[in-house]
Protein backbone atom coordinates (compact mmCIF):
# COMPACT_ATOMS: atom_id res chain seq x y z
CA UNK A 1 0.00 0.00 0.00
CA UNK A 2 1.26 3.52 -0.78
CA UNK A 3 2.61 5.11 2.39
CA UNK A 4 0.48 8.23 2.00
CA UNK A 5 -2.71 6.19 1.72
CA UNK A 6 -1.69 4.16 4.77
CA UNK A 7 -1.03 7.27 6.82
CA UNK A 8 -4.37 8.75 5.78
CA UNK A 9 -6.19 5.52 6.68
CA UNK A 10 -4.52 5.33 10.10
CA UNK A 11 -5.20 9.02 10.77
CA UNK A 12 -8.86 8.61 9.87
CA UNK A 13 -9.07 5.52 12.10
CA UNK A 14 -7.96 7.66 15.03
CA UNK A 15 -10.48 10.30 14.07
CA UNK A 16 -7.81 12.99 13.66
CA UNK A 17 -7.86 15.90 11.25
CA UNK A 18 -4.76 16.92 9.31
CA UNK A 19 -4.39 19.86 11.69
CA UNK A 20 -4.33 17.56 14.72
CA UNK A 21 -1.75 15.21 13.19
CA UNK A 22 0.37 18.19 12.14
CA UNK A 23 0.30 19.47 15.73
CA UNK A 24 1.31 16.05 17.06
CA UNK A 25 4.33 15.63 14.76
CA UNK A 26 5.45 19.26 14.44
CA UNK A 27 4.69 19.68 10.74
CA UNK A 28 2.09 21.62 8.77
CA UNK A 29 -1.10 20.54 7.06
CA UNK A 30 0.16 21.35 3.56
CA UNK A 31 3.13 18.98 3.83
CA UNK A 32 1.02 16.22 5.38
CA UNK A 33 -1.72 16.63 2.79
CA UNK A 34 0.79 16.29 -0.07
CA UNK A 35 2.40 13.29 1.67
CA UNK A 36 -0.97 11.53 1.99
CA UNK A 37 -1.73 12.17 -1.69
CA UNK A 38 1.66 10.83 -2.78
CA UNK A 39 2.76 14.21 -4.11
CA UNK A 40 5.59 14.69 -1.64
CA UNK A 41 8.05 12.55 0.28
CA UNK A 42 9.24 12.97 3.85
CA UNK A 43 12.43 12.45 5.81
CA UNK A 44 13.01 9.23 7.71
CA UNK A 45 12.82 11.22 10.94
CA UNK A 46 9.42 12.65 10.07
CA UNK A 47 8.08 9.31 8.81
CA UNK A 48 9.22 7.58 11.99
CA UNK A 49 7.50 10.25 14.06
CA UNK A 50 4.26 9.97 12.07
CA UNK A 51 3.98 6.18 12.18
CA UNK A 52 4.85 6.12 15.89
CA UNK A 53 2.12 8.66 16.68
CA UNK A 54 -0.40 6.73 14.56
CA UNK A 55 0.58 3.34 15.99
CA UNK A 56 1.58 1.74 12.67
CA UNK A 57 4.89 0.43 11.33
CA UNK A 58 6.55 0.64 7.93
CA UNK A 59 9.61 -1.09 6.60
CA UNK A 60 11.34 2.12 5.58
CA UNK A 61 13.70 2.03 2.56
CA UNK A 62 17.39 2.78 3.13
CA UNK A 63 17.45 5.47 0.44
CA UNK A 64 15.63 8.61 1.70
CA UNK A 65 14.88 9.50 -1.93
CA UNK A 66 12.51 6.52 -1.98
CA UNK A 67 10.45 7.79 0.95
CA UNK A 68 7.44 8.43 -1.29
CA UNK A 69 7.59 4.97 -2.90
CA UNK A 70 5.29 2.14 -1.84
CA UNK A 71 6.45 0.41 1.33
CA UNK A 72 5.63 -2.83 3.07
CA UNK A 73 3.00 -2.15 5.70
CA UNK A 74 2.89 -4.32 8.78
CA UNK A 75 -0.57 -5.22 10.03
CA UNK A 76 -2.38 -2.34 11.71
CA UNK A 77 -3.78 -3.18 15.12
CA UNK A 78 -7.46 -3.99 14.95
CA UNK A 79 -9.93 -1.45 16.26
CA UNK A 80 -12.25 -2.13 19.16
CA UNK A 81 -15.03 0.11 20.38
CA UNK A 82 -15.33 1.19 24.00
CA UNK A 83 -18.22 2.95 25.75
CA UNK A 84 -18.22 6.69 26.35
CA UNK A 85 -19.56 7.16 29.87
CA UNK A 86 -20.04 9.97 32.38
CA UNK A 87 -17.55 10.78 35.12
CA UNK A 88 -20.08 9.76 37.77
CA UNK A 89 -20.57 6.37 36.14
CA UNK A 90 -16.78 6.00 35.82
CA UNK A 91 -16.30 6.54 39.55
CA UNK A 92 -19.02 4.06 40.43
CA UNK A 93 -17.83 1.55 37.83
CA UNK A 94 -14.28 1.65 39.14
CA UNK A 95 -15.48 0.63 42.59
CA UNK A 96 -18.08 -1.90 41.44
CA UNK A 97 -17.40 -2.94 37.80
CA UNK A 98 -20.12 -5.58 37.86
CA UNK A 99 -22.77 -2.88 38.31
CA UNK A 100 -21.96 -1.24 34.98
CA UNK A 101 -24.29 -1.96 32.08
CA UNK A 102 -23.38 -1.14 28.42
CA UNK A 103 -26.72 0.63 28.13
CA UNK A 104 -25.28 3.37 30.34
CA UNK A 105 -22.94 4.38 27.50
CA UNK A 106 -23.49 7.73 25.77
CA UNK A 107 -21.79 6.36 22.65
CA UNK A 108 -19.24 3.77 21.52
CA UNK A 109 -15.92 5.04 20.17
CA UNK A 110 -13.21 3.00 18.42
CA UNK A 111 -9.52 2.74 19.28
CA UNK A 112 -6.58 0.63 18.15
CA UNK A 113 -5.30 0.67 21.75
CA UNK A 114 -6.12 -2.25 24.03
CA UNK A 115 -7.97 -0.94 27.08
CA UNK A 116 -9.00 -4.39 28.26
CA UNK A 117 -12.49 -5.69 28.85
CA UNK A 118 -13.39 -2.83 31.22
CA UNK A 119 -11.96 0.07 29.20
CA UNK A 120 -14.04 3.19 28.61
CA UNK A 121 -13.92 6.72 27.17
CA UNK A 122 -14.47 9.93 29.13
CA UNK A 123 -14.96 13.52 27.98
CA UNK A 124 -12.33 15.89 29.38
CA UNK A 125 -13.75 18.52 31.73
CA UNK A 126 -12.17 21.93 32.24
CA UNK A 127 -8.78 23.17 31.07
CA UNK A 128 -6.43 21.84 33.77
CA UNK A 129 -4.84 19.44 31.26
CA UNK A 130 -4.53 21.98 28.45
CA UNK A 131 -1.15 23.48 27.62
CA UNK A 132 0.80 24.93 24.71
CA UNK A 133 3.00 21.84 24.41
CA UNK A 134 2.40 18.22 23.51
CA UNK A 135 0.47 16.37 24.76
CA UNK A 136 -2.44 18.63 25.57
CA UNK A 137 -5.97 17.53 26.42
CA UNK A 138 -8.43 20.39 25.75
CA UNK A 139 -11.88 20.48 27.27
CA UNK A 140 -14.30 18.33 25.27
CA UNK A 141 -11.67 15.94 23.94
CA UNK A 142 -12.08 12.23 24.66
CA UNK A 143 -9.70 10.05 26.67
CA UNK A 144 -9.61 6.26 26.69
CA UNK A 145 -9.12 4.82 30.18
CA UNK A 146 -7.64 1.41 30.91
CA UNK A 147 -8.60 0.26 34.43
CA UNK A 148 -6.38 -1.94 36.58
CA UNK A 149 -3.20 -0.42 35.12
CA UNK A 150 0.18 -0.28 36.84
CA UNK A 151 1.26 3.10 38.20
CA UNK A 152 4.05 4.62 36.09
CA UNK A 153 5.48 8.04 36.89
CA UNK A 154 4.90 10.46 34.03
CA UNK A 155 1.79 8.70 32.70
CA UNK A 156 -1.74 10.10 32.80
CA UNK A 157 -4.48 8.76 35.07
CA UNK A 158 -8.10 9.25 36.03
CA UNK A 159 -8.23 9.35 39.81
CA UNK A 160 -10.93 9.51 42.45
CA UNK A 161 -10.06 11.70 45.46
CA UNK A 162 -11.45 9.94 48.51
CA UNK A 163 -11.84 12.99 50.73
CA UNK A 164 -14.05 14.87 48.26
CA UNK A 165 -15.33 12.00 46.09
CA UNK A 166 -14.24 14.01 43.02
CA UNK A 167 -12.91 12.30 39.89
CA UNK A 168 -9.99 14.08 38.23
CA UNK A 169 -7.62 13.61 35.30
CA UNK A 170 -3.95 14.39 35.95
CA UNK A 171 -0.36 13.32 35.29
CA UNK A 172 1.03 11.03 37.99
CA UNK A 173 4.49 11.97 39.26
CA UNK A 174 6.79 10.24 41.75
CA UNK A 175 9.69 12.33 43.05
CA UNK A 176 12.00 11.70 46.04
CA UNK A 177 9.52 9.38 47.70
CA UNK A 178 6.58 11.76 47.23
CA UNK A 179 3.63 11.23 44.90
CA UNK A 180 1.79 13.95 43.03
CA UNK A 181 -1.10 14.58 40.65
CA UNK A 182 0.12 17.26 38.27
CA UNK A 183 -2.02 19.36 35.88
CA UNK A 184 -0.48 20.34 32.54
CA UNK A 185 -1.94 23.84 32.84
CA UNK A 186 0.45 25.88 35.04
CA UNK A 187 -2.50 27.91 36.36
CA UNK A 188 -3.58 24.90 38.43
CA UNK A 189 -1.81 23.56 41.49
CA UNK A 190 -0.08 20.20 41.81
CA UNK A 191 -1.70 17.91 44.38
CA UNK A 192 0.46 15.81 46.68
CA UNK A 193 -1.23 12.50 47.48
CA UNK A 194 -0.66 10.24 50.46
CA UNK A 195 -2.95 7.30 49.80
CA UNK A 196 -6.12 9.37 49.86
CA UNK A 197 -7.14 8.49 46.34
CA UNK A 198 -8.21 5.62 44.12
CA UNK A 199 -6.65 5.26 40.66
CA UNK A 200 -9.48 4.47 38.26
CA UNK A 201 -7.23 3.80 35.28
CA UNK A 202 -4.48 5.01 32.94
CA UNK A 203 -5.24 7.13 29.87
CA UNK A 204 -3.92 5.34 26.77
CA UNK A 205 -5.59 7.13 23.84
CA UNK A 206 -7.25 10.43 23.02
CA UNK A 207 -9.57 11.94 20.42
CA UNK A 208 -9.52 15.67 19.91
CA UNK A 209 -12.44 18.08 20.16
CA UNK A 210 -14.89 18.29 17.30
CA UNK A 211 -14.58 14.67 16.06
Backbone as CSV, one residue per row, in Angstrom:
resi,resn,N_x,N_y,N_z,CA_x,CA_y,CA_z,C_x,C_y,C_z
1,UNK,0.849,-1.188,0.000,0.000,0.000,0.000,0.889,1.244,0.000
2,UNK,0.524,2.261,-0.758,1.258,3.517,-0.784,1.295,4.118,0.618
3,UNK,2.461,4.619,1.025,2.611,5.114,2.389,1.626,6.232,2.708
4,UNK,1.403,7.135,1.748,0.480,8.225,1.999,-0.932,7.738,2.279
5,UNK,-1.374,6.756,1.507,-2.712,6.195,1.715,-2.797,5.516,3.083
6,UNK,-1.715,4.847,3.476,-1.692,4.155,4.767,-1.751,5.146,5.923
7,UNK,-1.011,6.250,5.780,-1.028,7.273,6.820,-2.422,7.889,6.926
8,UNK,-3.026,8.172,5.774,-4.371,8.754,5.782,-5.377,7.802,6.437
9,UNK,-5.276,6.514,6.111,-6.192,5.521,6.683,-6.032,5.443,8.192
10,UNK,-4.774,5.417,8.659,-4.525,5.326,10.098,-4.967,6.601,10.816
11,UNK,-4.757,7.758,10.168,-5.201,9.018,10.765,-6.716,9.061,10.903
12,UNK,-7.403,8.641,9.837,-8.862,8.608,9.873,-9.376,7.640,10.929
13,UNK,-8.659,6.512,11.104,-9.068,5.519,12.102,-9.006,6.097,13.510
14,UNK,-8.058,6.996,13.735,-7.960,7.657,15.035,-8.938,8.817,15.163
15,UNK,-9.542,9.202,14.047,-10.476,10.304,14.072,-9.813,11.664,14.085
16,UNK,-8.560,11.734,13.637,-7.814,12.989,13.663,-7.954,13.749,12.347
17,UNK,-7.957,15.061,12.431,-7.864,15.898,11.245,-6.389,16.070,10.883
18,UNK,-6.134,16.620,9.692,-4.760,16.921,9.307,-4.116,17.906,10.283
19,UNK,-4.913,18.870,10.752,-4.391,19.861,11.685,-3.923,19.200,12.978
20,UNK,-4.687,18.226,13.464,-4.334,17.562,14.716,-3.080,16.710,14.560
21,UNK,-2.959,15.999,13.426,-1.749,15.213,13.191,-0.545,16.133,13.036
22,UNK,-0.728,17.236,12.330,0.366,18.187,12.143,0.858,18.713,13.489
23,UNK,-0.074,19.004,14.395,0.305,19.473,15.728,1.089,18.404,16.480
24,UNK,0.666,17.150,16.339,1.309,16.053,17.057,2.738,15.824,16.594
25,UNK,3.011,15.992,15.306,4.332,15.633,14.763,5.200,16.857,14.456
26,UNK,4.666,18.069,14.672,5.449,19.265,14.442,5.652,19.593,12.977
27,UNK,4.623,19.359,12.162,4.693,19.676,10.741,3.568,20.653,10.416
28,UNK,3.232,20.782,9.138,2.095,21.616,8.770,1.158,20.826,7.871
29,UNK,-0.065,21.298,7.775,-1.098,20.543,7.062,-0.797,20.406,5.579
30,UNK,-0.164,21.422,4.989,0.155,21.353,3.562,1.098,20.198,3.254
31,UNK,2.176,20.074,4.042,3.126,18.980,3.832,2.462,17.626,4.034
32,UNK,1.668,17.508,5.101,1.020,16.222,5.384,-0.009,15.876,4.316
33,UNK,-0.735,16.876,3.840,-1.724,16.629,2.785,-1.041,16.109,1.526
34,UNK,0.071,16.737,1.134,0.787,16.290,-0.067,1.391,14.906,0.142
35,UNK,1.853,14.618,1.364,2.398,13.291,1.671,1.312,12.226,1.532
36,UNK,0.127,12.500,2.072,-0.971,11.535,1.992,-1.416,11.290,0.550
37,UNK,-1.302,12.304,-0.285,-1.734,12.172,-1.686,-0.618,11.670,-2.594
38,UNK,0.550,11.363,-2.006,1.656,10.830,-2.784,2.354,11.859,-3.638
39,UNK,2.156,13.141,-3.325,2.761,14.210,-4.110,4.077,14.705,-3.518
40,UNK,4.403,14.204,-2.332,5.592,14.687,-1.645,6.118,13.582,-0.738
41,UNK,7.444,13.493,-0.637,8.049,12.546,0.281,8.243,13.173,1.649
42,UNK,8.959,12.466,2.505,9.243,12.967,3.851,10.541,12.338,4.331
43,UNK,11.194,12.996,5.255,12.434,12.454,5.809,12.141,11.218,6.658
44,UNK,13.179,10.396,6.851,13.012,9.229,7.712,12.577,9.649,9.106
45,UNK,13.161,10.751,9.589,12.820,11.222,10.935,11.347,11.558,11.045
46,UNK,10.824,12.276,10.043,9.418,12.649,10.072,8.513,11.441,9.903
47,UNK,8.889,10.517,8.992,8.079,9.311,8.808,8.033,8.483,10.089
48,UNK,9.185,8.338,10.739,9.222,7.577,11.990,8.328,8.215,13.040
49,UNK,8.328,9.544,13.082,7.502,10.253,14.055,6.014,10.046,13.752
50,UNK,5.656,10.118,12.468,4.256,9.968,12.071,3.735,8.569,12.388
51,UNK,4.489,7.544,11.987,3.983,6.183,12.177,3.959,5.811,13.656
52,UNK,4.871,6.389,14.445,4.849,6.120,15.887,3.618,6.737,16.524
53,UNK,3.303,7.978,16.150,2.122,8.658,16.683,0.848,7.921,16.297
54,UNK,0.810,7.411,15.053,-0.399,6.735,14.557,-0.476,5.274,14.983
55,UNK,0.611,4.726,15.528,0.585,3.338,15.986,0.673,2.330,14.865
56,UNK,1.382,2.671,13.768,1.584,1.737,12.668,3.082,1.625,12.409
57,UNK,3.479,0.624,11.634,4.892,0.430,11.331,5.095,0.223,9.840
58,UNK,6.141,0.837,9.307,6.546,0.642,7.927,7.964,0.096,7.896
59,UNK,8.236,-0.683,6.877,9.610,-1.095,6.600,10.196,-0.014,5.698
60,UNK,10.876,0.950,6.323,11.342,2.119,5.578,12.516,1.762,4.686
61,UNK,12.588,2.296,3.454,13.703,2.026,2.563,14.966,2.722,3.064
62,UNK,16.125,2.201,2.695,17.386,2.778,3.128,17.667,4.108,2.435
63,UNK,17.209,4.260,1.212,17.453,5.467,0.443,16.354,6.490,0.732
64,UNK,16.671,7.622,1.380,15.635,8.612,1.698,14.902,9.105,0.464
65,UNK,15.542,9.032,-0.707,14.883,9.501,-1.934,13.684,8.639,-2.290
66,UNK,13.613,7.428,-1.674,12.509,6.519,-1.980,11.377,6.638,-0.963
67,UNK,11.417,7.681,-0.144,10.453,7.790,0.954,9.020,7.902,0.467
68,UNK,8.811,8.322,-0.797,7.444,8.427,-1.289,7.063,7.246,-2.182
69,UNK,7.871,6.174,-2.133,7.588,4.973,-2.898,6.802,4.007,-2.009
70,UNK,6.052,3.104,-2.613,5.294,2.141,-1.843,6.191,1.369,-0.900
71,UNK,5.685,1.107,0.312,6.451,0.408,1.334,5.625,-0.726,1.904
72,UNK,6.323,-1.690,2.476,5.635,-2.830,3.073,5.008,-2.412,4.388
73,UNK,3.715,-2.542,4.496,2.996,-2.149,5.695,2.757,-3.357,6.574
74,UNK,3.192,-3.255,7.836,2.894,-4.318,8.778,1.445,-4.189,9.211
75,UNK,0.845,-5.267,9.686,-0.569,-5.224,10.035,-0.876,-4.128,11.055
76,UNK,-1.916,-3.356,10.777,-2.376,-2.340,11.715,-3.210,-3.026,12.794
77,UNK,-3.016,-2.579,14.035,-3.778,-3.181,15.120,-5.270,-2.991,14.906
78,UNK,-6.024,-4.033,15.173,-7.464,-3.993,14.953,-8.127,-3.012,15.907
79,UNK,-9.182,-2.379,15.429,-9.930,-1.450,16.262,-10.939,-2.197,17.121
80,UNK,-11.204,-1.639,18.287,-12.252,-2.134,19.159,-12.968,-0.920,19.713
81,UNK,-14.270,-1.015,19.861,-15.035,0.109,20.382,-15.234,-0.020,21.884
82,UNK,-15.143,1.135,22.558,-15.329,1.190,24.004,-16.405,2.221,24.322
83,UNK,-17.122,2.036,25.430,-18.223,2.951,25.754,-17.727,4.305,26.239
84,UNK,-18.427,5.347,25.826,-18.222,6.691,26.352,-19.212,6.873,27.491
85,UNK,-18.682,7.086,28.703,-19.562,7.158,29.870,-19.319,8.467,30.623
86,UNK,-20.175,8.757,31.580,-20.041,9.970,32.379,-18.996,9.762,33.474
87,UNK,-18.532,10.868,34.037,-17.547,10.780,35.120,-18.149,10.132,36.368
88,UNK,-19.416,10.380,36.614,-20.075,9.762,37.771,-20.125,8.254,37.608
89,UNK,-20.523,7.805,36.412,-20.569,6.371,36.141,-19.170,5.764,36.241
90,UNK,-18.158,6.508,35.767,-16.785,6.003,35.820,-16.343,5.763,37.259
91,UNK,-16.669,6.705,38.143,-16.304,6.536,39.546,-17.002,5.357,40.184
92,UNK,-18.274,5.193,39.877,-19.024,4.058,40.427,-18.552,2.743,39.831
93,UNK,-18.267,2.757,38.522,-17.834,1.549,37.828,-16.485,1.076,38.358
94,UNK,-15.603,2.015,38.652,-14.281,1.648,39.136,-14.360,0.904,40.462
95,UNK,-15.341,1.279,41.292,-15.477,0.634,42.588,-16.281,-0.668,42.502
96,UNK,-17.239,-0.705,41.588,-18.081,-1.900,41.437,-18.312,-2.178,39.956
97,UNK,-17.305,-2.732,39.260,-17.397,-2.942,37.800,-18.594,-3.779,37.388
98,UNK,-19.019,-4.694,38.230,-20.122,-5.580,37.861,-21.454,-4.845,37.765
99,UNK,-21.520,-3.629,38.343,-22.766,-2.878,38.310,-22.952,-2.122,37.007
100,UNK,-21.863,-2.007,36.228,-21.955,-1.244,34.984,-22.678,-2.035,33.908
101,UNK,-23.562,-1.357,33.193,-24.286,-1.956,32.080,-23.973,-1.160,30.807
102,UNK,-23.698,-1.853,29.667,-23.384,-1.139,28.419,-24.434,-0.120,28.019
103,UNK,-25.667,-0.321,28.452,-26.722,0.627,28.127,-26.496,1.999,28.728
104,UNK,-25.584,2.085,29.727,-25.277,3.371,30.337,-24.394,4.229,29.442
105,UNK,-23.880,3.661,28.362,-22.945,4.380,27.502,-23.653,5.488,26.729
106,UNK,-22.981,6.643,26.590,-23.491,7.730,25.773,-23.241,7.460,24.300
107,UNK,-22.163,6.723,24.019,-21.793,6.362,22.648,-20.712,5.289,22.744
108,UNK,-20.335,4.717,21.593,-19.236,3.766,21.524,-18.210,4.314,20.536
109,UNK,-16.971,4.453,20.987,-15.919,5.042,20.172,-14.794,4.034,19.951
110,UNK,-14.245,3.985,18.732,-13.214,2.997,18.424,-11.817,3.443,18.860
111,UNK,-10.939,2.467,19.025,-9.524,2.735,19.281,-8.722,1.509,18.861
112,UNK,-7.483,1.740,18.428,-6.582,0.627,18.153,-5.799,0.230,19.398
113,UNK,-5.958,1.007,20.485,-5.298,0.667,21.748,-6.122,-0.373,22.497
114,UNK,-5.438,-1.207,23.260,-6.115,-2.251,24.026,-6.359,-1.771,25.453
115,UNK,-7.605,-1.423,25.746,-7.966,-0.938,27.075,-8.551,-2.045,27.949
116,UNK,-8.469,-3.281,27.477,-9.001,-4.393,28.261,-10.514,-4.495,28.179
117,UNK,-11.047,-5.439,28.901,-12.486,-5.690,28.854,-13.299,-4.597,29.544
118,UNK,-12.663,-3.843,30.445,-13.389,-2.830,31.215,-13.030,-1.407,30.794
119,UNK,-12.364,-1.249,29.651,-11.963,0.075,29.199,-13.145,0.950,28.836
120,UNK,-12.959,2.259,28.936,-14.036,3.186,28.612,-13.451,4.552,28.251
121,UNK,-14.259,5.346,27.538,-13.920,6.717,27.174,-14.583,7.691,28.144
122,UNK,-13.906,8.815,28.378,-14.472,9.931,29.130,-14.278,11.212,28.315
123,UNK,-15.114,12.200,28.583,-14.961,13.517,27.985,-14.215,14.414,28.961
124,UNK,-13.136,15.036,28.510,-12.327,15.890,29.381,-13.132,17.102,29.834
125,UNK,-13.072,17.364,31.148,-13.753,18.519,31.734,-12.725,19.588,32.108
126,UNK,-13.039,20.843,31.829,-12.173,21.935,32.235,-10.893,22.017,31.422
127,UNK,-9.999,22.928,31.825,-8.777,23.171,31.070,-7.510,22.879,31.863
128,UNK,-7.610,22.104,32.940,-6.426,21.844,33.770,-5.383,20.993,33.053
129,UNK,-5.791,20.275,31.993,-4.842,19.436,31.257,-4.575,20.003,29.863
130,UNK,-4.807,21.298,29.707,-4.533,21.978,28.450,-3.252,22.798,28.584
131,UNK,-2.381,22.704,27.594,-1.146,23.484,27.620,-0.725,23.786,26.184
132,UNK,0.332,24.558,26.040,0.800,24.927,24.711,1.684,23.854,24.097
133,UNK,2.117,22.890,24.904,3.001,21.836,24.408,2.249,20.608,23.966
134,UNK,2.949,19.500,23.937,2.400,18.225,23.507,2.844,17.157,24.507
135,UNK,1.907,16.389,25.103,0.472,16.373,24.765,-0.303,17.484,25.465
136,UNK,-1.496,17.714,24.961,-2.438,18.630,25.566,-3.822,18.028,25.398
137,UNK,-4.646,18.152,26.445,-5.971,17.527,26.423,-7.023,18.618,26.655
138,UNK,-7.471,19.291,25.591,-8.429,20.389,25.753,-9.795,19.892,26.214
139,UNK,-10.534,20.805,26.818,-11.882,20.475,27.273,-12.723,19.981,26.098
140,UNK,-13.457,18.897,26.314,-14.301,18.331,25.273,-13.662,17.188,24.518
141,UNK,-12.321,17.068,24.610,-11.670,15.936,23.945,-11.986,14.654,24.708
142,UNK,-11.763,13.528,24.056,-12.083,12.229,24.655,-10.802,11.507,25.050
143,UNK,-10.842,10.840,26.205,-9.702,10.053,26.673,-10.145,8.612,26.927
144,UNK,-9.314,7.669,26.489,-9.609,6.257,26.691,-8.887,5.795,27.945
145,UNK,-9.645,5.215,28.879,-9.121,4.823,30.177,-9.027,3.308,30.273
146,UNK,-7.852,2.831,30.687,-7.640,1.410,30.910,-7.573,1.151,32.408
147,UNK,-8.624,0.560,32.991,-8.602,0.265,34.427,-7.556,-0.800,34.765
148,UNK,-7.275,-0.902,36.056,-6.380,-1.938,36.581,-5.003,-1.855,35.927
149,UNK,-4.510,-0.630,35.727,-3.198,-0.419,35.116,-2.150,-0.151,36.191
150,UNK,-0.927,-0.557,35.921,0.178,-0.276,36.836,0.420,1.227,36.887
151,UNK,0.911,1.688,38.052,1.260,3.099,38.198,2.662,3.338,37.653
152,UNK,2.765,4.270,36.712,4.046,4.616,36.094,4.192,6.129,36.148
153,UNK,5.251,6.599,36.779,5.478,8.038,36.885,5.594,8.664,35.502
154,UNK,4.891,9.761,35.314,4.897,10.458,34.033,3.705,10.136,33.155
155,UNK,2.977,9.059,33.481,1.794,8.702,32.701,0.577,9.450,33.233
156,UNK,-0.537,9.330,32.501,-1.740,10.101,32.804,-2.844,9.176,33.321
157,UNK,-3.513,9.621,34.389,-4.483,8.763,35.068,-5.759,9.525,35.407
158,UNK,-6.851,8.761,35.457,-8.096,9.247,36.025,-8.147,8.734,37.462
159,UNK,-8.365,9.649,38.383,-8.225,9.351,39.809,-9.460,9.836,40.559
160,UNK,-9.854,9.070,41.570,-10.932,9.508,42.455,-10.319,9.924,43.781
161,UNK,-10.553,11.191,44.180,-10.061,11.702,45.455,-11.039,11.300,46.553
162,UNK,-10.557,10.552,47.527,-11.449,9.944,48.514,-12.043,10.967,49.474
163,UNK,-11.317,12.032,49.761,-11.844,12.994,50.734,-13.020,13.793,50.178
164,UNK,-12.977,14.087,48.879,-14.052,14.869,48.261,-14.984,14.041,47.390
165,UNK,-14.538,12.836,47.000,-15.325,12.005,46.093,-15.227,12.450,44.643
166,UNK,-14.384,13.460,44.372,-14.239,14.008,43.021,-13.366,13.110,42.153
167,UNK,-13.758,12.979,40.865,-12.906,12.301,39.890,-12.124,13.360,39.128
168,UNK,-10.830,13.105,38.926,-9.994,14.076,38.230,-9.039,13.367,37.282
169,UNK,-8.547,14.115,36.304,-7.621,13.605,35.295,-6.330,14.395,35.405
170,UNK,-5.213,13.709,35.730,-3.952,14.386,35.949,-2.776,13.479,35.556
171,UNK,-1.594,14.081,35.491,-0.357,13.324,35.292,0.150,12.862,36.659
172,UNK,0.527,11.592,36.732,1.032,11.032,37.986,2.548,11.170,38.024
173,UNK,3.067,11.730,39.112,4.494,11.966,39.258,4.984,11.391,40.590
174,UNK,6.089,10.665,40.547,6.794,10.235,41.753,8.131,10.959,41.795
175,UNK,8.436,11.571,42.936,9.690,12.330,43.053,10.169,12.307,44.504
176,UNK,11.364,11.738,44.717,12.004,11.705,46.043,11.076,11.129,47.108
177,UNK,10.393,10.053,46.747,9.521,9.383,47.703,8.150,10.004,47.864
178,UNK,7.888,11.106,47.167,6.581,11.758,47.229,5.810,11.474,45.941
179,UNK,4.490,11.496,46.051,3.633,11.229,44.897,2.720,12.427,44.660
180,UNK,2.544,12.760,43.376,1.788,13.954,43.033,0.830,13.684,41.873
181,UNK,-0.229,14.494,41.817,-1.103,14.577,40.655,-0.879,15.963,40.068
182,UNK,-0.323,15.997,38.854,0.116,17.260,38.266,-0.749,17.654,37.070
183,UNK,-1.316,18.860,37.069,-2.015,19.360,35.884,-0.999,19.840,34.857
184,UNK,-1.352,19.812,33.584,-0.480,20.341,32.544,-0.595,21.852,32.429
185,UNK,-1.722,22.391,32.854,-1.943,23.836,32.840,-1.269,24.444,34.073
186,UNK,-0.272,25.323,33.886,0.451,25.878,35.037,-0.403,26.752,35.939
187,UNK,-1.617,27.096,35.521,-2.498,27.909,36.363,-3.172,27.093,37.460
188,UNK,-2.994,25.773,37.413,-3.577,24.902,38.425,-2.468,24.330,39.307
189,UNK,-2.808,24.029,40.548,-1.809,23.558,41.489,-1.611,22.046,41.398
190,UNK,-0.401,21.616,41.701,-0.084,20.197,41.806,-0.562,19.669,43.152
191,UNK,-1.143,18.494,43.160,-1.703,17.907,44.376,-0.785,16.788,44.873
192,UNK,-0.307,16.911,46.103,0.457,15.807,46.684,-0.528,14.810,47.278
193,UNK,-0.311,13.537,46.997,-1.227,12.503,47.485,-0.494,11.570,48.448
194,UNK,-1.225,11.143,49.458,-0.658,10.240,50.460,-1.625,9.088,50.727
195,UNK,-2.042,8.444,49.641,-2.945,7.303,49.801,-4.410,7.668,49.815
196,UNK,-4.727,8.971,49.779,-6.124,9.374,49.855,-6.814,9.434,48.517
197,UNK,-6.505,8.488,47.659,-7.143,8.489,46.342,-7.200,7.065,45.788
198,UNK,-8.062,6.912,44.800,-8.207,5.619,44.122,-7.947,5.843,42.635
199,UNK,-6.966,5.121,42.081,-6.648,5.264,40.659,-7.639,4.440,39.837
200,UNK,-8.471,5.129,39.073,-9.484,4.465,38.262,-8.846,3.774,37.061
201,UNK,-7.879,4.423,36.426,-7.229,3.801,35.277,-6.285,4.762,34.579
202,UNK,-5.446,4.204,33.687,-4.479,5.005,32.937,-5.059,5.416,31.590
203,UNK,-4.790,6.626,31.165,-5.239,7.132,29.868,-4.268,6.645,28.789
204,UNK,-4.790,5.944,27.790,-3.922,5.338,26.768,-4.214,5.809,25.348
205,UNK,-5.275,6.619,25.185,-5.587,7.126,23.841,-6.431,8.386,24.002
206,UNK,-6.469,9.194,22.970,-7.253,10.430,23.022,-7.816,10.737,21.638
207,UNK,-8.960,11.418,21.638,-9.565,11.943,20.424,-9.830,13.425,20.671
208,UNK,-9.432,14.243,19.708,-9.522,15.675,19.907,-10.959,16.195,19.764
209,UNK,-11.138,17.423,20.204,-12.444,18.085,20.161,-12.966,18.200,18.742
210,UNK,-14.265,18.051,18.597,-14.890,18.285,17.304,-14.922,17.083,16.397
211,UNK,-14.566,15.851,16.916,-14.575,14.668,16.059,-15.938,14.035,16.067
